[in-house]
Amino acid sequence: MRRFDAPCLLASLSRALRATHPTDASNRLRSRAQCGRGLALSLLVSTGCARPPQEIPIDVVQVSVKAQDTAWSAAYLFQAAPGAVREVATGREVHLPLGANVELSLESRDFICLFAMPGLQLRDFAAPGVAGRFQFRAERSGSYEFRGDEMCGLPHTEKTRGRFVIEEPAAFQAWVHDREKESR
């Protein structure tokens, strides 16, 4: 947590209040309330109590899909800092921004697993130690079934099915922010 100098902060607030020069009492009160809200938000952000939203890219989206046993789950992979990756879990529903270049990395821990998205004519497999990869451009909005079928003879349940939703970039960014809030 960052430290701050209270006397310096109070002096800045006092200067800001004096600089507004409101002419009547109600304007003076409103001005002080606005300044106080701004100060509170600044304190929360500077001390780490509130985090500003992370930037969510919409031109290239990386998604990791991992199969384990008879289920799969997905996570977005975002560049957090040079050499660091921020992972945002999304379960079996993945949203993508319309117009984005999408990179899906496929991984299976237990079985040879076939991954298919019939609505977009995509299909690949992954096996333990052998990753798969889809690359495509999200050109048509809509909801598309995504299946992970183990080639092991076990019965396949709803846990092997999911969907990819291609939508407007603002809706995609809101979806990702909601997933981040849920994971905290």
Sequence and secondary structure as in RCSB ss.txt:
>XXXX:A:sequence
MRRFDAPCLLASLSRALRATHPTDASNRLRSRAQCGRGLALSLLVSTGCARPPQEIPIDVVQVSVKAQDTAWSAA
YLFQAAPGAVREVATGREVHLPLGANVELSLESRDFICLFAMPGLQLRDFAAPGVAGRFQFRAERSGSYEFRGDE
MCGLPHTEKTRGRFVIEEPAAFQAWVHDREKESR
>XXXX:A:secstr
     HHHHHHHHHHHHHHH  SSHHHHHHHHHHHHHHHHHHHHHHTTSS       SSEEEEEEEEETTEEEEE
EEEEEETTEEEEEEEETEEEEETT EEEEEEEESSS EEEEEGGGTEEEEEBTTB EEEEEE  S EEEEEEEEE
TTS    GGGEEEEEEE HHHHHHHHHHHHHHH 
